[in-house]
Amino acid sequence: MSQDSSKRDYDYAVILKRINDYRKACQYMLEVVGDRKKAAEFLSVAERLKLMEENIQKGKRIDTLKIEPDITPAIILGYSEDDRQKKFN
């Protein structure tokens, strides 16, 4: 197995996890919070990640810098990382 192949496998696993996480965040925003706008944003992110997944399956390279970050409470609540640091530190 080449290093390129293992990197692609790692990226693929990360993308699959993030798709699932952003879909869960979308569902949470719809069902618990009732924020359709934020739910749509999370769904849009999941759809972009799904396209990346499909490209990896086709053997295409992806720009790993465009993989969305892990979903965090700060992202769900709409805080930037700077805002979160100022508020909680």
C-alpha positions, 0 to 999 in steps of 0.5 A: 500500500502506498503512502498516497493510498493510505492518505486517501483512505484517511481522508475518505474516513475523515470525510465519511465521519464529517458527513455523518456529523454535519447531518446530525447537526442539521437534524439537531437544528431542525428538531431540537432548536428549530433553526431552519437556516442553520440546519440548511447551512449544515446540510449544505456542508454535508452535501459538499463533503458528499461530493468530495467522497464521490471524487475520492471513490472515482480516484480523483484527488481532493484539496484536503484544505477544503475539508470542513472542520470537526463539528463543535459546540462553538460551530453549532452555536455560531461562535467563532473560535475567537469569540469562544476563547474570549467568552470561556477563558 
